[in-house]
Amino acid sequence: MATMTLRFPDEFDAELRAAAEGASINGFVVEAVQERLAAMRHKSVMAIARDVVARDAEILDRLAGRLPHVPRAQRR
């Protein structure tokens, strides 16, 4: 496990201790960082999904049964 020293503004001290609700400050900060990293990963995955949907909309529509299949030879 890595060890880090974090510096917070003095005005965060009381609020941080209260927010931790009796748990360790370390545990509170670790949980907050985990949540932020998960949100960042989710945002990244959703951006990739939007790109795939935009790029492959016709294929996805066919797979969903919304467009009839037209053999490649008959396409314009």
C-alpha positions, 0 to 999 in steps of 0.5 A: 500500500502506498503512503501519501501525505495530503495537505488540506486547507485549515478550514477543511479540518472540522468539516472533514472530521465531521463528515467522516462521522467517527470513521478514520479520516484515512478511510473517508479520504480513500472512499472519496478517492475511490468514488471519484475514480469510479466516476471518471472511469464511468465517464470515459466508458460512456464517451467510448459507448457514445462514439461506438453508437454514433459510428455503428448506428446502422449495425446496431439498428439492424441488430435491434431489428429496427431496420431490415437486413439488405444484402451487401450486393443490393445496397447502394 
